[in-house]
Amino acid sequence: MIKYCKLIFLLFLTQISFAQDNSIISVPLKNVKLHQGFWHEKLETGRTVTIPHVFQECEQTGRIDNFAVAGGLKKGVFQGTRFDDSDVFKVVEGAAYSLQNHYDAKLDRYLDSLIVLFAAAQEPDGYLYTIRTINKDTTGSYDWIAGPSRYSFENGSHELYIVGHLYEAAVAHYNATGKKTLLNIATKNADHLVKTIGPKPGQMIVVPGHEEIEIALVRLYRTTNKKEYLDLAHFFVDMRGRSDKRTLFLDEHKLGPSYFQDQKPVVKQTEAVGHAVRAQYLYAGIADMLTINDDPQYSKAIHSLWNDATTKKQYITGGVGARADGEAFDAAYVLPNDNAYAETCSAVANLIWNHKMFLYTGESKYMDVFERTLYNGFLGGMSVSGNEFFYVNPMASNGINDFGHGSGATRHEWFACACCPTNVTRFLPSLPGYVYATKANELLVNLFMDSESELNVNNNQVKINQKTNYPWDGNIKITVSPAKSATFPVSIRIPGWANGQAIPGDLYTYLDKAAKPVVLTINGKNMPATIENGYIKLNRQWKSGDVVTLALDMPVRKVIANANIKTNKGKVAIERGPVLYCAEGKDNNGKALSMNIAPNQAFTSEYQKDFLGGLTVLKSNDTKSAVLIPYYAWANRGANEMTIWFDEKQ
C-alpha cells in the first residue's frame, strides 16, 4: 500500500508545471489602509468589540487555560471539546491582522503572553493537541474521536485542523510583528508532521478529518520557502478516496466517506458533497496549490466542483450548506428557506475558496461570488454591535426556531462549538488584503472600499486612493499616483450586478436584466467604459494625481430563483447593488412571512445614519408601506419574523 501511494505521489509531482511570472498576487494587508466608510466602521467594531469579546470568552471557557495546563504551568483538567484549541488560534490570527490595520501595543503584549502558553503546551517533538497531552498526564484516557494514538482515527480527528489554524495564525503574527516566536512553534509542528506523515516507508498515511491544514501548509510554504510543506499539502489531497481505509468514527456515526470528501480521489470528484466547511477548505487548498503547481486533472476537478456548488447549491446570500444533518451540501437545487443551515463558517470558507479561484484564474466571476457572500452570507453572521453571532443563517424565520444553536431566532454571544464567532473574528480584519491585486505590471481593483494603498509596479511605487460610499451608492473615485509617470494597466472589476447578472450561472437571475452603462471619466473627461471579462481595463500612461471616476447605477431589482428550486417557485427577492434585502416583523406590523410583492411594486431607498449602524432602507410606494432592511442587519432587535423570498402578488 505504501509503495502504491508513493507511486501516485511521484506521478503527481512529474505532471506539475510551475506558475509563470503572470501570477496574480494580492496586495498585502499591511499595504492597504481603510480610513472611513462602511468597512472601516466594521473593522473598528471588530477591533474594539469583537476581538476583546472573543478573547474574553476563550478565557472564561477554559480554552486558553488548556494550553497552560498542557504545558505544566498550572494544575487542572481539559475543559471543552476536542477542537477548542482551534478557536484560540483563529482569534490570534484575527488579532494579528488587526495589528496590521491598527497597531495596539497592549494587544501585541497579550499575544506574546499567549505564545508563551502555546510553546509550553507543545510536546518536545512538535506535537500540539492539548486534550491528548492533558489526558495522557492525568486520566490516562484520550480523545476518543482522535483515536487511542496520534492521528490514528483519520476521518474523525481534528488534530490536523487545529494545527492548520496555528500555522495561519503564525504567519499572520509574523507579518504583523516580525517576530518568529509563534512561527517557530508552527514550523516545529510542521516539521514533526513531515517526518511522521507521507509516502516514505515507516511514515503514516493520513487523510485529515477536517480539512484546513491544506491551505495552511501552502501558506507556511510561501512564508518559509520549505518545499516539504507544499509536498505534504499535495500528499494530503492526493490520498483522498482510498476506500479501504475507514474508521470507528465513520461506523458509529453513520457518516459515509463523502461527509469528509473522501469518497473518491479528488481528480474524479465533480460534485460538492458532505460537510460544507470541510469541503470548501479542501477546494480552497487545491486552488491555492494550483497557483504554484498547475495540473490539468486537479484544475478540471476544481472547476467542476465550483460549478456544482455555485450554480446548483448556493443560497442567494452566498451561504452554503442546506442540511443541518452533517452541516452539509444537499442535492442540486435543494435549498430550503426556513430550515436552511448556511453556517457562518461555510460563508467564510466560500469567501476563501472564491478568492483562491480568482488568484488561480484571474476571472472576475469569482470575485462576484466573493462580494455577494461578503455583504450577505458572511456579514449576516455578526451582529451590528459586534459581540453577538449566528451559527446558522436561514432565509426565513418564524422568530422561534433556533436550530439548537441560538440561531434563526436570536443571536448569541457565544456557542459551545464556537467556530463561527472565531471565524468571523479572524476573517473580518483581513478584508483589506482582498481589495487589490497585481498581475505582472497590471493593477487590479476588485472591491470598492474607501482606502489607500501603496504598491510596486515595475519598480515604481504607486499610490492608489479610493473614495466611495459603497455599498450605499455606486460612485467610486480612484486616484492613481505613481512616483514617476509610467504606462501600465489598471483594471477595475465591474460587479456582475451592475451588468444585469445576479450571480454566475442561472441559479438566480434578475427579472429585469437591463443595466445602464457604467459612466467612466478620467481626469474629468468622459471615456468609453468597455467591459471585458468583468473588468474595465485602462492601459495608459499614468501621472501622479490622475483621477478615475465610476458611476454604477443602483436600481432596486427583483430576483427570481431557478425553476428547479421548488421552495422559491412564484417568489421574488429584492436587491440593491451588492446588498440583499429582507422584511423583518419589527418594521411591518409584526409580520414578514405573509408579505407579498406586486409585479409593479416599486421601492425608494433612504439612508438612515442612526439606524442599525447606518444603512439604506427600502420603502415601498404602495398603501401597505412595506419596509425592507439589508439581510445582514436582521435579528439585531430581538426575535421576530423574517423572510428574503416574497410571494409575488398578482
Secondary structure, DSSP 8 states (H G I E B T S, - for coil): -HHHHHHHHHHHHHH-EE--TT-EEE--GGGEEE-SSHHHHHHHHIIIIIHHHHHHHHHHTTHHHHHHHHTTSS-----S-TTHHHHHHHHHHHHHHHHHHS--HHHHHHHHHHHHHHHHHS-TTS---HHHHHHHHHTS---TTT-SSTT-STTT--HHHHHHHHHHHHHHHHHHH---HHHHHHHHHHHHHHHHBSSSTT-B----SS--HHHHHHHHHHHH--HHHHHHHHHHHHTTT-TT---HHHHHHT--GGGGT-SS-GGG--S--SBHHHHHHHHHHHHHHHTTEE-HHHHHHHHHHHHHHHHHSB-TTS-B--BTTTTB--STT---STT----HHHHHHHHHHHHHHHHHH--HHHHHHHHHIIIIIIGGGB-TTSS-B-S---SEE-S---TTTT-SS--BS--SS-HHHHHHHHHGGGGGGGSEEEETTEEEE-S--SEEEEEEETTEEEEEEEEE-TTSS-EEEEEEEESS-EEEEEEEE--GGGGT-SSSSSSEEESS------EEEETTEEE---EETTEEEEEEEE-TTEEEEEE----EEEEEE-TT-GGGTTEEEEEETTEEEEEEGGGTTT--TT-EE-TT--EEEEEETTSTTSEEEEEESSTT--EEEEGGGTTSSSS--EES-EEE--
